Amino acid sequence: MYKHSFKVCFFFSRRFRTNVAEAPEDVKRMFDKYSENGIMNIEQLQKFLNDVQGEDSRKAQVIFNNFKHLNFFQRRGLHLEEFFRYLLDQDLNLAFSPSHSAYQDMTAPLSHYYIFTGHNSYLTGNQLSSDCSETPIIRALKKGVRAIELDLWPNSKKNGVDVRHGGTLTAPVELVKCLRAIKDHAFTASKYPVIITFEDHLTHDLRQEVAEMLKSTFGSILYVPEPGEYLNEFPSPELLKGKILISTKPPERTTREKPPADESASSEEDIEGYMEELDKDEEIDIPEYESLIAIHAKKMKRGSDLRTLFNDMEKVLRLSLSEQKLEEAVSKYGHEIIRFTQRNLLRVYPKGSRFNSSNYNPMLGWTHGAQMVAFNMQRAGKYLWTMEGMFRGNGGCGYIKKPEFLLNNPKTSSSRSTPSQRIKGLKIKVYMGEGWHLEFDLSHFDFYSPPDLYVEIRMVGVGKDRATRKTIPIENQWVPVWNEEFSFSISTPELALLQIVVRDHDTSGKDDFAGQTCLPVKELQSGIRAVPLYNKRGERYKHVKLLMRFDFQK
């Protein structure tokens, strides 16, 4: 037990006692069951790992070795306190499967995977006036993002290429700086391919310059397809491991180029309108630039018939739709979209009115097979946490295999798991939490007292799987003990994510943020587990964590 003092005024202060973390009653009962005379030996720990945690008993030796510095082997076992500390250990007992490499089949075509995708990846802040820089690109790649978007424009002298958000006050950054940053950091977090999507607003001379820049910067890691290669099917992430791919709309072969004259519209759709209105009188051959395009892109033109577009299956391509256009398309052509995404790539991007770089619910895109749901990585919030949670799966490699029901005939397949894979429900018990007093100033949550922490648990997923539960706030405690249990029904575990947010309850204003995490349900480990929390930016706290129990109902 320790004490904290909070100054109320010049002459008075309030003192609060905070208990050190103690083993919950469930943990004590579990220890009593699997120990003898107050000591748990290695054989008893092995049995606990098998029966309760569902883990390989060989891990018991790793746990014992971890406590060698405390001379436990003199007692030939763990006491309750050591057993409790093991359960709270973020490295030894994670709730999330600690896979450090992809474990899913990575040999299917690219269209069979969700791809961690950024939108306007060069922006440091809002969409209208923030700086453009290579720094957010580096940050995104280190997080495992596998698709980077760059908007290419002529520089102010029309003799070079800048990256900026057209029609806005954003300060540009040179393309070559972005490309070098991608080369240096592309495979830091994952060895699987990086896709660079270009929004191309260049003249043919500058495109030739870009082609030379791509070849000189990336060299052998730039994937250059053979003419006519992969017309019917994209290659696999495994085949493309360690490669960088370019995706953009091939330029017109018969175009008299002129510099972009009107950048007044900042949306991708409006800029596309400019590109389609260029004169087509003078024939210009630019085979080199076009030959570097590994994934050909297509945009929906104004007035286009979506049904015709989704059924245009002559060769594989990437199609881009805004979040609004996707909503409209889903209401009319849901089955066609799923069929389209079985062979082609669908990229969804934020609507143009999201000037503050906010994001949208990615689930609509995912449930209809959209592989590239593009997000503003610089704006924290629940939807970005959802995105980060999704791509913690499969070893954090940036590629997640789509559910089988999205890869089969959408009119005959069910939007649920097969019986052999089905998880019908998840029972969760929130025991306690600790570490806030080591990460936050004493007055961070309240000037006059410790925080009143509570846990909000959201099941993110399809339709009826969505649900939210909350614990009661525990007043004036840095080490809160909740001991509350909740149950969730799950119909589609492949798309179910468990989002956990801890807040400080404030009766006079907005509740303060105190940590978050989001985890794919299918990769949760059953049993009593440590759940480390992250800050708003997705950076893991060193000390803040929860102790929870997960039991699957099958």
N, C-alpha and C positions, 0 to 999 in steps of 0.2 A: 504494500500500500504506500502511496506517496501523496503529497499535498501540493495544491496549486493555489496561489493567492491572486485575486483579481481586485484591482483598486477601483472603488466605487466613487470616491471623491477625494478631496485633499487629505482627510484625516481617517477615513475608514477603508477597510478592504474586506473582501469576502474570501473565505478559505474553503476549498472543496477537497474532499478525499477521493482519490481515484484508486480503485483496486487494480492490482496487477492481474494479468490474464490467468484465469483458473480453468481447469478442465471442466467442461459441462458434465451434467449428470450422465448423459448418454455415453460419453467417453469413459467416465469412471466405471459404469456398468460393463462396457466392452472390455476394459482393462481387467476387471475382476473376473470376467468370463474366460479370458485367454491368458491369465497369469496364475501364479501359485505363490502364496506367501509374500505377495507384494512385489514379485519380480517376474518379468516376462522374458523367458529365454528365447534363443533363436528359433527353436522348433515351434514354440507357441506363437511367435511373431509370424512365422511362415503360415501357420494355420489361419491366423487372422487375415493375412494378405489373401489367402485363397478364398476364405469363407465370406468376408465382408467387402474387401476391396476389389476382388476379382482380378488379382494380379499374380504374376509368376512368383512363386515362393523364393526363387533365387535372389529376389530384390532384398530379402531380409539381411543378407550379408552386407549389402551396400549400405543399408540403414545402420547396422551395427558399426561398420567401419567409419561412418560419418561422425559417430560419437566417441571415437577412440580417445580423443584428446581429453575427455572427461573421465577416463579410466574405468569405463563401465565393465570392461572385461574382468576386472577384479571381482565384480559382483556377478559376472556371467549373465547379465541381463539388464533390461530396462525397468526403471521404476516408473510410476505414474507420470511424474513430471517430464521425464525424458520421452515417454510415449506420447504425451500431449504435445511436446515441442516438435516431435517428428510429424505429427498430423498437421501442425501449423507451418511446416517447412515448405517454402515456395518452390524449392528445387526437388525435394524428395517426394512430395505428395500433391502434385498439381491436380486440379479438377479437370484440366484440359490435357489430352494425350500429348506428351512431350515429344512429338515426332520432329526430327530435324531435317527430314527430307520427304519428298513427295512419296506417297504410298499408293495413290490411285493409279489406274492404268493410264499412261501418258502417250499411248501409241495410236489413239483415235484421231480423226481430223480435228483441226482447230475449232471447227464449228460445234464440237461436242463439249466445249468447256466454257464456263464463265471465266472472264479475263478481268483482272484488276485494272481498271481504266481511269485515267485522269482526264479532266476537262480544262482547257486553257492552262496547261500545266506550268506555264512560265509566269503566271501572275502571283504576286506576293500578297495581294489583298483583294479589294473589290474589283468589279469588272470595268469600272469607268475611269479611275484615276490612279490606281496603284502602279508601282513600278513593275516592269518585266525583268526577269532575272533567271539565271541558271540555278540559283539556290533552291527554289521550290521544286525544281526538277530533280535535283540531287536528293532532297528530302523524301520525295515520293518514291524514287527508286530504292532508297534504303528501307522504306516501308514495305517493299515488295510489289509496287505498282509495275505492271507489265505493258501498259499502253500509254504513251505520252503524246499529247496533242501540241502542235506548233502551228501558229498562224504566220504565214510567210508573206512579207510585203517588201517592195523596193524601199531602200533607205531614202533619206531626204535628198541625196544627190542623184538618186536613181542609178547608182553604179555599184550597189551592194545589196545584201539581203538582211533585213531585220526581222525579228519576231516581236509582234505586238498585237493588241486587240484593236482591229480596225474600227474607225469611226468614234474613237474614245480619246481620252487624254492620257492614256497609259504611256509611260516612258519606255522606249524600245530597248531591246538587247540584241546584240549581233547573233545571227544564226550560228556562226562557227563556235561561239562560246557554249551555246546549248548542246550542239553536237558533241563537243569535247567532253562536256559534263556527262552526257549519256554514255559515251564510250568508257569513261573512267569509272562509272558507278552502275552500269547496266546489270552486272551480274554479282553485285555485292550481296544481295539478299536472296537471289534465286538464279539458277543457271538456265532457266527456261527463257524462251525468246522474248525480246522486247519489240513491240510494234510502235513505230512512230507514225502518227497520222498527221498529214499535212493539210492545212487549209491554204490552198495555193492561189495567191493573187499577184503572180509575177508575170513579167514579159518573157518571151522565149529565150532571150539572151541571158537573163538571170536564172532561168531554169537550167541552162547549160552550166552556169556557175555552180548552182546547187548540186548538180550531178557530179562535178569534179570535187566539190567539197565533201560529198558523201563518200566517194571512193577513197579520197586521200585520208579522211578522218577514220573511217571504219575498216578499210582494207578488207581482209579475208573474212571478218565477222559479219560483213554486210551480205545478206542473202539476196542473190540475184537469180531469179528463175530463168530457166531455159524458155525460149519462145514457144508459146502454146502449152507450157507445163502447167499441170494441176488445174486444168479447165473444169474438170468434173468434181474435183475434191481437193480440199486444202490438205497440206501436209500436217503431220502431228507435232505437238510440242516436243516430243522426244527426238524426232528427226531434226527439229530446228533448235535444239539446245545450244546455247552459246551464240546464237545468231540474232541480228537486228534486221527487222523487216520494215520496208516503207509501204505505207498505204495512203493513197490519195486518188483523186479522180484524174484519169489520164487526160492530158491537154488535147484540145482540138488540133487535128492535123492541118486544117486549112484556116489559118487565123492571121489577120493583120493586127499585130499587138499594139496596144497603146497603154500608157500608164493608167492605173486606177484613178478615175477622176472624181468619183463620188463615194465617200466613205461615211456618209451621214447615217447609214443604218448599221447598227452594231450586231444585229442578229445574223447567224449563219445563213438563214434562208434568204435574207435580203441581199447579203453579199453574193450569194450564189446567183441571184437574179442579174447582177452586174456581169458575172462571168459568162452568162448565157447570151448576153447582148453584144458581145464583141463582134466586130466585122469579120467576115469570112471570105475575103476576096483574094488574099495573097497566100499562096501555098508555102508553108514552112515545115521542114522536116526536122523533128527533134527526137530521133530514136533513142539517144543515149539516156536522157532523163526518163523517158517512158519505160525503157528496159529495166530500170531499177525499181519499178513499182511491183512489189510482190503481191499486194492485195489491192485489186482495183476497187475503187469506191464509186458509189452512185448516190445522188441525192434526189429526193422526191421534188419534182418541179411543181410549181403552182398549177393547180387544176389536174394533176396527174391522177389517174385511176389507180387507187391502192390495190384493188383486187388484181388488176393486170400486173402491177409491179411485183406483188408477192408471188405471183405464179409464173413470172419470167425466170425460168430455171435453165436457160441455155448454158450458162457458165456461172461458176461461183463468184461472189462479189461481196462487198461490204456496203450496207445501206445505212444511212443516218436519218434518224427522226428525233424531233424535239420531244420532251416529255408530254407536251400537249397533243402533238400529232399521234404519239403512241396511244394515249387515252382514247382518242377518236377512232384510231384504227382498231383497237382491241374491241370496242363496242360493236363493230361491224364485221371484222375479219379475224377474230381470235384464232380459229383453226388454221387459217391460211398463214398467219404469222408464225405459229408453231412449226408448220410444215416448212416454211421458208427458212427458219433458223436451224433446221436439221442439216442443211448443206451450206447455207450462207451465213455471213456475220451481220448482226444487227447492232448498231451503236445508237444509244439513246443519250441525249445531252440535255442539260438544264434549259428551261425556257429563258428567253432573252430578258425578261423582267426581273430576274434574280440578280440585280445589280450588286447586292451585298455578298455575292458568292455563296449564297445558301444552297442547300441541296433538297432533294425530293425523295420520296419513298421508292427504293429500288425494287421492291417486291413485285410490282406490276410487270416490270421488264423481265425479271428473272422467271416469273411463272409463265411467261410466254416465250421463253427460250432466248431472250436477248443476251448475247454474250458480253457486250461491251456497254455496261451501264456506267456512263461517264460522270465523275463527281469532281466538284471543286475541293481539292485536298487541303486548301488553306483555311477552310471554315469549319470549326468544330461544331458538333451537335449530334443529336440522336441518330440521324440518318447516316452521317459519316461513321459513327460508332458501329452502326449496323453493317456498313460496308466493310469496315476493318474486321469485325467479328466473322463475317462470311469468309474472308480471305486469310484468317488464321488457320483455316482448315487445310488439309493436304500438305502439311509441313510448311505452310506459309510461302509456297512457291509461286503464288499469283495466278494459278490455274486451278479451277474446281470442276470436276466432271459433273455435267448436268444429269439430273435424274433420268432414269430410263424412260419414264412416261413422256418425257419431252423429246425423246429420240425415236419414238415409235409413231405410228399413225395416230394423229391427235383425235380423230373421230372414233377410234376404236379403243384407245388406251385410256386408263383411268388417271385422274389427277392425284392419285395416292400411291403409296408404296405397295410393293408386292407383299403377300403374307409373310414370306420368309424374312423380309427386312423390316416389317412394321413394328414400330414402337407405339403402343397405344396411349401411354401416358408417362408422366414424369412427376415423382413426388420429391419435393425439395424441403429440407429443413435448414433454417438459418439459425445457427447457434450464437455466434458472437463475432466481434471484429476487434482489431487492434492496430496500432501504429500511427494514428493520427497525431498524437502528441509529439511524435518524432519527426513528422513532416511539416506540420503547420505551427505558426506562432500561436501562443496561448490565446491571444485575442482575435485570431483570424475569424472565427465563427461568431463570437459574442464578446464584447468588451468586458462583460461582468460575470461570465460563467462559462464552464465547459459546454461543448455542443450537445444538442438533443438529436442524436443521430437515428435515422431510420433507413430501411432498405426497400427500394422499389424494384420489383422483379417483373419484367415484361417478356412474354413469349411472342416473338416476332415470327410471322409466318403467313401461311395462306388462310383466307377466310376464317373459319371457326376456331382455328388454332390460336388466333390472337387473343391474349388475355393479359391483365395486369393485376398484381397483388402487392400489398404493402405491409410491412411490419409496423407496430406502434413505435413512436419515438421513445427512446430511453433518455430521460432528462439528466443533464449535467454529468455526462460520463464520457471520458476519453476511451474507455474499454467497454463498449456496450454489450449487453447480453440479452438476446431476443428470445431464443428458443421457440420460434414460431415455424409452423409447418404449412405448406401449400401443395396443392395438386393441380396439374395441367394435363388436359387431354391433347393428344397429338395425332393428326391424321397423315401429315406429310413431313416426316422427320428430316428428309433430305434438304428441305428449305426452312427448317425451324431453327431459330437462333434465340439464345437465352441472353437477354440484356439486363444487366444488374447496375443500378445506380444508387449510390448512398448520398443522402442529403441531410443537412442540419435543419430541423424544423424551426421556423421563425414565425411566431404568432403575429408579428407586426409588419411583415414584409415577405419578400420572395425567399423561399428556402435556398440555402447555400449549397453549392455543389461540394461533395466530399469524396468523390471517386466513382469510377465506372469500369465496366468490362462488358464484352459481348462475346459469346462463345457458341460455336455450332453444336447443336444438341447431339448429333450423331457421333461427335468426338468427345463428349463428356465421359469421364470415368466415374463409375458408380462407387459408392462408399462415402466415407467421411473424408473431405478434401479441403485443402487450402485454395482460396480463390484470390489471387493478387489483383489489385485494382490499379487503374490508370488515370492520369489526369485528363483534362478536356482535350489536349492535343494528342492523346494516344500514347503518351510516354508512361512507362510503368513506374509506380512508386516503389521506393526501396523497402518500405516497412508496412505500408497499409495493405491489409488483407482481411478476408472473412474466413470463417470456418463454417462449412456447409456440408450437408449430406444429400446425395443424389441416389434415388432408387427408381429404376426403370420398370414400367409395367408393360409386359409383352403379351 
